[in-house]
Amino acid sequence: MPATSPAHHPRRRRRTNRLLATAAGVLTVGALAAAALPGSASAGENTSSKGASHGHTFPGRYQDVQLLSFNDLHGNLEPPAGSSGRVTEIQPDGTTKTIDAGGVEYLATHLREARKGNRYSITAAGGDMVGASPLISGLFHDEPTIEALNKLDLDVTSVGNHEFDEGAAELTRLQNGGCHPTDGCYTDKKFKGADFPYLAANVLNEKTKKPLLDPYWVWRKNGVKVGFIGVTLEGTPDIVSAEGVKGLAFKDEVETINKYAKELRRKGVKSIVALIHEGGFPASQSYNYDCDSPGAGDGISGPIADIAKNVTPDVDALVTGHTHAAYVCTIPDPAGKPRMVTSAASFGRLYTDTTLTYDRFTGDIARTSVKSANHVVTRDVPKAPDMTALIDKWNTLAAPIGNRPIGYISADISRDGTESPLGDLIADAQLAYAKTLDPSADLALMNPGGIRAPLTYAAKAGEGDGVVTYAEGFTVQPFANTVNLQDFTGAQLIQALKEQVSGANEAAPKVLQISSGLTYTLDLTKTGADRVVTDSVKLNGQPIDEGATYRVATNSFLAGGGDGFPTLGQGTNDLVGEDDLTALEQYLTANSSATDPLEPPKADRITVVN
């Protein structure tokens, strides 16, 4: 529903005096210490003794507001498997260890515990709450995740690129409620939609020129007002299906935030947080790395660094996402004043606890007092019973489809690395499937971002070790992209490989996963397109003939030029098959059994020079 200047979301439940039920014995998650300011702020409500003789108390000047935030949940209601369900932590002696993390049963417990004693508490998110989700959510068009977020008492979120996977109409249904137009209702109750507002300030309807959803929302309590502006990355059309963003325009993040910050200030809201579905790349993979060592923001690079340096000083903090990285940094605003920029990794493995000290005299945040830290969603706390019940309900509905075995593996098949074992497996599966459509198919290319989870050997439920279920396959490839066959010249094929490390992908390379028989050298000591060594590109040991025609299988996303591969959108002689999960299922079924499981591919097709 388009809106240009909302003060609040019309469907929003008021939760300012909510009671937070938490299971007994929950381990304490320490709230951040109150900032040391004149008239010291408190975690609850700071009061003055003035007027006490009349039996009244009045708020003091400074009030701490707790901001809990997370991002990129992607429908991961159950604990994510493999490396997707772990975080790395730096120890005092400089060593690192990994910690199992994630799962909404644990996230709910941690958030509820963190809110205790903080009457002024807001929970916000940085987008990609849904999309690319495991079967328990994706099979039901992410209604289960919206239900979970409602129970988590999420107050507000920005949209992310994955909120557009099924198009604008589906996103507005998730916001406003109603049964799916094709699949109908999944239970005897009508889907109610999100209790919280999705913000889409920079996503405009091309016809009306108005935001698709609310551009901002204001949290209010006892005279304290904090405004939230939500945007997704301007490049969203480059990384989602064209059909998903048809009729929409995505505007510059900085210009949009600055525009609505002015509007909020005109309405008397001077404390402002930007929820930005765009992120950066920290210098360390450890969630508790000191991002400001040696200097403010020195430990982070990527798009969010430039955005943070240009967003108006009227914005007091930036909650970010998209890159699935973990960081808590201060980056100077255009006035040179330090400003907090945070991201809580992905899949519900972390949450960020930020203290914003509100100045009641000015209505603004006392920026020098802002404190923030990421916290692990550990699995050593009691599960939230309401989340367990929700997961059980949807798993019962999904079980007849999800529990079906589709293959067998001898060990974990990882998606990690420049070339991953799972990437090789998926590319091989798509080539094998393509050959059933056209025996002349030569090779297959798979985008790494389309591989959402590893295949793990250990049994997830009761299926047995080494068994790959349909649900696990769905978690790996949840997008329902079709397998497409197209003709390319050898020159176009080489150009597509060079686009992995040039153009839109130069700063953050996207290395395609390749089928057996295709080999080449990736020289990372060079720059741009030169990193792909042209004369090293071979198919079945023979150099690529730039004038010859090759039959190439990709998914429909790449076939549309997605992920910064315009050349892959120029193929000819198209032949469209079934979805990519069907290709993976057929390959696993044909090439593995309980007595002869599939071994992980060696991931030795790309020679990487560092």
C-alpha positions in Angstrom: 0.0 0.0 0.0 1.7 3.2 -1.1 2.3 5.9 1.5 4.4 9.0 1.5 4.3 10.3 5.1 3.0 7.8 7.6 3.3 8.4 11.3 2.6 4.7 12.1 1.6 1.5 10.5 -2.2 1.0 10.4 -2.1 -2.7 11.3 0.5 -2.4 14.0 -0.3 -3.8 17.5 0.7 -1.5 20.3 3.3 -3.2 22.5 4.7 -0.5 24.7 3.6 -2.2 27.8 4.1 -5.8 26.7 4.8 -8.5 29.1 7.8 -10.7 28.0 7.3 -14.3 29.2 10.6 -16.2 29.3 11.2 -19.8 30.5 12.6 -20.1 34.0 16.3 -20.6 34.3 17.3 -18.7 31.1 20.9 -17.7 31.1 21.3 -13.9 31.4 22.4 -11.9 28.4 24.0 -8.8 29.7 22.4 -5.5 28.7 24.8 -2.8 27.7 25.9 -0.4 30.4 24.2 2.9 30.6 26.1 5.8 29.1 27.9 8.1 31.5 26.2 11.5 30.9 24.9 14.3 33.0 21.8 13.1 34.8 22.9 9.5 34.0 20.5 7.7 31.8 19.1 4.4 33.0 17.9 1.1 31.4 14.5 1.7 32.7 13.1 5.3 33.0 15.3 8.1 34.4 13.3 10.3 36.7 13.8 13.6 38.5 12.9 14.3 42.1 11.5 17.6 41.1 7.8 17.7 42.1 8.3 14.7 44.5 6.6 16.7 47.3 3.4 16.5 45.3 3.8 12.7 44.8 4.9 13.0 41.2 8.1 12.0 39.3 9.2 13.4 36.0 11.5 12.0 33.4 15.1 13.1 33.5 16.9 14.6 30.6 18.6 11.4 29.3 16.9 8.2 28.6 18.6 5.0 27.3 16.7 3.3 24.5 17.7 -0.3 23.8 17.8 -1.2 20.1 18.0 -4.9 19.4 18.6 -5.7 15.7 19.3 -8.6 13.3 19.2 -9.1 9.6 19.1 -11.7 6.8 17.1 -14.4 8.6 16.0 -16.0 5.3 13.3 -18.0 7.0 15.8 -20.1 9.1 13.4 -21.1 11.8 15.3 -24.2 12.7 19.0 -24.1 13.6 21.0 -23.8 10.3 23.2 -26.8 9.4 27.0 -26.9 8.9 28.9 -23.7 8.7 25.7 -21.7 8.1 24.9 -22.5 11.8 28.2 -21.4 13.4 30.0 -18.2 14.2 33.7 -17.6 14.8 34.8 -15.9 18.1 38.2 -14.4 18.9 39.5 -15.5 22.3 41.5 -13.3 24.7 44.7 -15.0 23.6 44.1 -14.2 20.0 43.0 -17.7 19.0 39.5 -18.4 17.5 36.8 -20.9 18.2 33.5 -21.7 16.5 30.2 -21.7 18.3 27.0 -23.3 17.2 24.4 -20.6 16.7 20.9 -19.8 15.4 17.3 -21.1 15.5 14.3 -19.0 16.3 13.6 -21.0 19.5 16.9 -19.7 20.8 16.7 -16.3 19.2 13.4 -15.7 21.0 14.8 -16.7 24.3 17.9 -14.4 23.9 15.9 -11.4 22.8 13.3 -11.8 25.6 16.1 -12.0 28.1 17.9 -9.0 26.7 14.8 -6.9 27.0 14.4 -7.6 30.7 14.8 -4.4 32.7 14.7 -2.2 29.5 11.3 -0.6 29.3 12.5 1.5 26.4 13.3 -1.3 24.0 12.9 -1.5 20.2 13.5 -4.5 17.9 14.4 -3.8 14.3 15.7 -5.7 11.3 17.7 -5.0 8.2 15.9 -7.0 5.5 15.8 -10.4 3.9 13.7 -11.8 6.7 12.2 -14.1 4.0 13.3 -15.5 0.7 15.8 -18.3 -0.1 14.2 -20.0 2.9 14.4 -23.7 4.0 11.4 -25.9 3.2 9.6 -25.4 6.5 9.1 -21.7 5.5 9.7 -21.6 1.7 7.1 -24.3 1.0 4.4 -22.1 2.5 5.5 -18.8 0.9 7.2 -17.8 4.1 4.0 -17.4 6.1 5.7 -19.4 9.0 8.5 -16.9 9.2 6.1 -13.9 9.4 4.3 -15.7 12.2 7.6 -16.3 14.0 8.6 -12.6 13.6 5.3 -11.5 15.0 5.9 -13.7 18.1 9.5 -12.3 18.4 7.8 -8.9 18.8 9.7 -7.4 15.8 8.8 -3.7 15.6 10.0 -2.8 12.1 12.2 -4.0 9.3 13.5 -2.7 5.9 12.8 -4.7 2.8 15.7 -6.7 1.3 16.3 -7.9 -2.2 14.9 -11.4 -1.3 11.6 -9.9 -0.2 11.0 -9.4 -4.0 11.7 -13.1 -5.0 8.0 -13.7 -5.5 7.2 -10.1 -6.6 5.6 -7.0 -5.2 2.1 -8.4 -4.9 3.4 -11.3 -2.7 5.4 -8.9 -0.5 2.3 -6.7 0.1 0.4 -9.9 1.0 3.0 -10.8 3.6 2.6 -7.3 5.0 -1.2 -7.1 4.9 -2.3 -10.7 5.1 -4.6 -12.9 3.1 -4.3 -16.4 1.7 -1.9 -17.1 -1.2 -3.7 -16.4 -4.6 -2.7 -19.8 -6.0 -2.1 -22.2 -3.1 -4.8 -20.8 -0.9 -4.8 -21.1 2.9 -2.6 -23.7 4.5 -4.5 -24.0 7.8 -8.1 -23.3 8.9 -7.0 -19.8 9.9 -6.6 -16.9 7.4 -3.0 -15.6 7.3 -3.0 -12.3 9.2 0.2 -10.8 7.8 3.0 -9.0 9.6 2.3 -7.1 12.8 5.3 -4.9 12.0 5.8 -2.5 9.1 8.1 -3.4 6.2 9.8 -0.2 5.1 10.6 0.4 1.4 11.5 4.1 1.1 13.6 3.7 -2.1 11.3 1.2 -3.9 8.9 3.2 -6.1 5.9 2.2 -8.2 7.0 3.3 -11.6 3.5 4.6 -12.4 2.6 6.4 -9.2 6.2 7.4 -8.3 5.3 6.6 -4.7 6.9 4.1 -2.3 5.6 0.6 -2.6 5.3 0.4 1.2 5.8 2.9 4.0 9.1 4.8 3.7 9.5 5.3 7.5 7.9 4.5 10.9 8.2 6.3 14.3 8.5 4.5 17.6 7.0 6.5 20.5 6.9 6.1 24.3 6.5 8.7 27.0 7.7 11.5 24.8 10.6 9.6 23.4 10.4 9.4 19.5 12.7 7.4 17.3 12.2 7.3 13.6 13.2 4.5 11.3 13.8 4.8 7.5 14.1 1.6 5.6 15.8 1.0 2.2 17.2 -1.9 0.2 20.2 -1.8 -2.1 19.7 0.2 -5.3 21.1 -2.7 -7.3 18.3 -5.1 -6.3 17.1 -5.5 -9.9 20.5 -6.9 -10.8 20.3 -9.7 -8.3 16.7 -10.9 -8.4 14.5 -12.2 -11.1 13.3 -9.5 -13.5 9.7 -10.7 -13.0 10.0 -10.0 -9.2 10.7 -6.3 -9.7 8.6 -5.6 -12.8 7.0 -2.1 -12.5 9.3 -1.0 -9.7 12.1 1.5 -9.6 14.9 1.3 -7.0 16.5 4.7 -6.0 19.8 5.7 -4.5 20.0 4.7 -0.9 21.8 7.9 0.3 19.5 10.3 -1.5 16.4 8.5 -0.2 17.5 8.4 3.4 18.5 12.0 3.4 15.1 13.0 1.8 13.1 11.2 4.5 15.4 12.3 7.3 14.5 15.9 6.4 10.8 15.0 6.4 11.0 13.3 9.8 12.8 16.3 11.3 10.1 18.6 9.9 7.6 16.5 11.9 9.6 16.8 15.1 11.4 13.5 15.0 15.1 14.2 15.5 16.3 10.7 16.6 16.6 8.6 13.4 17.9 5.1 12.6 18.4 3.9 9.0 17.7 0.3 8.2 19.7 -0.4 5.1 19.8 -3.7 3.3 23.3 -3.2 2.0 26.5 -4.1 3.8 30.2 -4.3 3.9 33.1 -6.7 4.4 35.0 -6.7 7.7 38.7 -7.5 7.8 38.0 -10.5 10.1 35.4 -13.3 10.0 35.1 -13.2 13.8 31.9 -11.6 15.0 33.6 -9.9 17.9 36.5 -8.4 15.9 37.4 -4.8 16.7 36.2 -3.2 13.6 37.6 0.2 14.6 41.2 -1.0 15.0 43.4 0.8 14.2 40.9 3.6 13.4 37.2 4.3 13.0 35.8 2.1 10.3 39.2 0.9 9.1 38.1 -2.7 9.5 35.3 -2.6 7.0 35.1 -2.1 3.2 32.4 -2.4 0.6 29.3 -0.4 -0.3 28.2 0.4 3.2 31.4 2.3 3.9 30.6 4.9 1.2 26.9 5.0 2.1 27.7 5.7 5.8 30.1 8.5 4.9 27.4 10.3 2.9 24.1 9.7 4.8 23.1 13.0 6.5 24.4 13.5 10.1 20.7 13.7 11.1 20.7 9.9 11.1 22.1 8.6 14.4 22.8 4.9 13.6 22.8 2.5 10.6 21.5 -1.1 10.9 22.7 -2.9 7.8 22.7 -6.3 6.1 22.9 -8.2 2.8 26.6 -9.3 3.0 25.9 -11.8 5.8 28.9 -10.3 7.7 29.2 -9.4 11.3 30.5 -6.0 12.4 30.0 -3.2 14.9 31.9 -0.2 13.5 31.9 3.6 13.9 32.2 5.4 10.6 32.4 9.2 10.5 29.4 10.9 9.0 29.7 13.9 6.6 30.3 16.2 9.6 33.2 14.0 10.8 31.2 12.8 13.8 31.5 9.0 14.6 28.3 7.0 13.9 27.5 3.4 14.7 27.1 1.0 11.8 26.1 -2.6 12.6 25.3 -6.0 11.0 24.5 -9.3 12.8 25.7 -11.8 10.2 22.7 -13.9 9.0 20.3 -16.8 9.7 19.6 -15.6 13.2 23.0 -16.5 14.5 23.6 -13.1 16.1 21.7 -10.1 17.4 23.0 -6.6 18.0 22.3 -4.8 21.2 22.8 -1.0 20.8 22.2 1.6 23.5 20.9 4.9 22.1 20.9 7.7 24.7 18.0 10.0 24.0 18.2 13.6 25.1 14.7 14.8 26.0 15.7 18.4 25.8 16.8 18.2 22.2 14.8 15.2 21.0 18.0 13.8 19.6 20.5 11.0 20.3 23.6 12.0 22.4 25.8 10.4 19.7 29.0 10.2 21.9 27.2 7.9 24.2 26.1 5.2 21.7 27.3 1.7 22.6 26.8 -1.5 20.6 27.9 -5.1 20.5 27.0 -8.3 18.7 25.8 -11.3 20.8 25.7 -15.0 19.8 22.4 -16.7 19.7 23.8 -19.7 21.5 21.9 -23.0 21.8 22.7 -23.6 25.4 19.6 -21.7 26.6 16.0 -23.1 26.9 14.0 -23.1 23.8 11.1 -20.7 23.6 8.0 -23.0 23.9 5.9 -20.9 21.5 8.5 -21.1 18.8 8.8 -24.9 19.3 5.0 -25.2 18.8 5.2 -23.1 15.7 8.0 -25.1 14.2 6.2 -28.4 15.1 3.0 -27.2 13.4 4.6 -26.3 10.1 6.9 -29.3 10.1 3.9 -31.6 10.5 2.4 -30.0 7.3 5.7 -30.2 5.5 6.7 -33.7 6.5 5.0 -35.7 3.7 7.0 -33.8 1.2 10.2 -32.9 3.1 11.1 -36.3 4.6 11.4 -38.1 1.3 15.0 -39.4 0.7 16.5 -38.2 -2.6 20.1 -39.4 -2.3 23.0 -40.4 -0.1 26.4 -38.8 0.7 29.5 -40.2 2.3 30.5 -36.9 4.1 29.6 -33.3 4.4 29.5 -31.5 1.0 30.5 -27.9 1.7 29.6 -24.7 -0.2 32.6 -22.9 1.2 35.5 -21.7 -1.0 36.1 -20.0 -4.3 35.2 -23.3 -5.9 33.1 -25.5 -3.6 32.4 -29.2 -3.6 28.7 -28.5 -3.5 29.0 -26.0 -6.3 30.7 -28.7 -8.5 27.9 -31.1 -7.6 25.2 -28.7 -8.6 26.8 -27.8 -11.8 27.3 -31.5 -12.7 23.7 -32.1 -11.8 22.5 -29.3 -14.1 24.7 -30.6 -17.0 23.4 -34.1 -16.6 19.8 -32.8 -16.6 20.6 -30.6 -19.6 21.8 -33.6 -21.6 18.4 -35.3 -21.1 16.9 -32.2 -22.8 19.6 -31.9 -25.5 22.5 -34.4 -25.7 24.7 -31.7 -27.3 24.9 -29.8 -24.0 28.5 -29.0 -23.3 28.8 -27.4 -19.8 26.9 -25.8 -16.9 27.5 -22.7 -14.8 26.0 -22.1 -11.4 25.9 -18.8 -9.4 27.4 -19.2 -5.9 24.7 -17.1 -4.3 22.1 -19.6 -5.4 23.6 -22.2 -3.1 22.0 -21.5 0.2 23.3 -24.2 2.6 25.7 -27.2 2.7 24.7 -30.8 2.5 25.6 -32.4 5.9 26.3 -36.0 6.6 24.8 -36.1 10.1 21.1 -36.8 10.3 19.0 -33.7 10.9 15.9 -35.6 12.0 15.3 -39.3 11.9 16.4 -40.0 8.4 19.8 -41.5 9.2 23.3 -40.3 8.7 24.2 -39.7 5.0 20.6 -39.5 3.8 19.7 -36.4 1.8 16.0 -35.6 2.1 13.9 -33.4 -0.2 13.8 -30.8 2.6 17.6 -30.7 2.7 17.8 -30.3 -1.1 15.2 -27.5 -0.9 17.3 -25.7 1.7 20.2 -25.8 -0.7 18.3 -24.6 -3.8 15.1 -22.9 -2.7 14.5 -20.5 -5.6 12.6 -22.7 -8.1 14.8 -21.4 -11.0 14.4 -23.4 -14.2 17.4 -25.0 -15.9 17.9 -23.2 -19.2 20.0 -24.2 -22.2 21.4 -21.6 -24.5 24.0 -21.2 -27.3 27.0 -19.0 -26.7 30.1 -18.4 -28.8 33.5 -19.3 -27.2 34.2 -15.6 -27.0 31.0 -15.0 -25.1 31.8 -17.9 -22.7 35.2 -16.4 -21.9 33.7 -13.0 -21.5 31.1 -14.4 -19.0 33.9 -15.9 -17.0 35.7 -12.6 -17.0 32.5 -10.9 -15.7 33.0 -12.9 -12.5 35.8 -10.5 -11.5 35.1 -7.3 -13.5 32.3 -4.8 -14.1 29.6 -5.1 -11.3 31.6 -8.0 -9.7 35.1 -6.4 -9.7 35.0 -5.3 -6.0 33.3 -8.4 -4.8 33.9 -11.3 -7.3 31.2 -13.9 -7.9 33.0 -17.0 -9.0 30.7 -19.3 -11.0 30.6 -22.9 -10.1 31.5 -25.1 -13.1 30.7 -28.6 -14.4 33.2 -31.3 -14.9 35.4 -30.9 -18.0 35.6 -27.1 -17.8 38.9 -25.8 -16.3 40.8 -22.5 -16.1 43.2 -20.4 -14.0 42.0 -17.6 -11.8 45.0 -15.3 -11.1 44.1 -13.2 -8.1 47.5 -11.3 -8.2 46.1 -9.5 -11.3 43.2 -7.0 -11.4 39.8 -6.9 -13.1 39.1 -9.2 -16.1 42.8 -10.1 -16.4 42.3 -12.3 -13.3 40.7 -14.9 -15.7 43.7 -16.2 -17.7 42.2 -16.4 -21.2 44.3 -19.1 -22.7 43.8 -21.4 -19.7 40.1 -21.8 -20.3 39.6 -25.4 -21.6 36.8 -27.8 -22.1 37.7 -31.5 -21.8 41.4 -30.5 -22.1 40.9 -28.5 -25.4 41.2 -24.7 -25.5 38.0 -22.8 -26.0 37.5 -21.9 -29.6 36.2 -18.3 -29.6 34.5 -18.7 -32.9 32.7 -22.0 -32.1 29.3 -22.4 -30.5 28.8 -24.1 -27.1 25.6 -25.3 -25.5 25.5 -24.0 -22.0 23.2 -24.8 -19.1 22.4 -22.2 -16.5 19.5 -21.5 -14.2 16.9 -19.0 -15.3 18.3 -16.2 -13.0 21.7 -16.3 -14.8 20.0 -16.8 -18.2 18.4 -13.4 -17.6 21.8 -11.8 -16.9 21.5 -11.8 -13.2 24.3 -11.3 -10.6 26.2 -9.0 -12.9 26.6 -11.4 -15.9 25.1 -9.5 -18.8 26.7 -11.8 -21.4 24.8 -14.8 -20.0 21.6 -12.8 -20.9 22.6 -12.8 -24.5 22.3 -16.5 -25.3 20.3 -17.9 -28.2 18.3 -21.0 -29.1 16.8 -21.2 -25.6 15.4 -24.4 -24.2 13.7 -24.3 -20.8 13.5 -27.3 -18.5 12.2 -28.0 -15.1 13.4 -26.4 -11.9 16.9 -26.7 -10.6 16.0 -28.7 -7.5 14.5 -31.4 -9.8 17.9 -31.6 -11.6 19.7 -32.0 -8.2 17.2 -34.6 -7.1 17.5 -36.7 -10.3 21.3 -36.5 -10.1 21.5 -37.6 -6.5 19.0 -40.4 -7.1 20.9 -41.7 -10.2 24.4 -41.5 -8.7 24.0 -42.6 -5.1 22.5 -45.3 -2.9 22.6 -46.4 0.7 25.4 -48.8 -0.1 27.2 -46.6 -2.5 26.9 -43.0 -1.3 28.2 -40.0 -3.3 31.6 -38.7 -2.3 32.2 -34.9 -2.2 33.7 -33.6 -5.4 37.3 -32.5 -5.2 36.7 -28.8 -6.2 39.8 -28.8 -8.4 38.5 -27.4 -11.6 39.6 -23.8 -11.1 43.3 -23.2 -10.4 43.5 -20.3 -8.1 46.8 -18.2 -8.0 47.1 -16.0 -4.9 
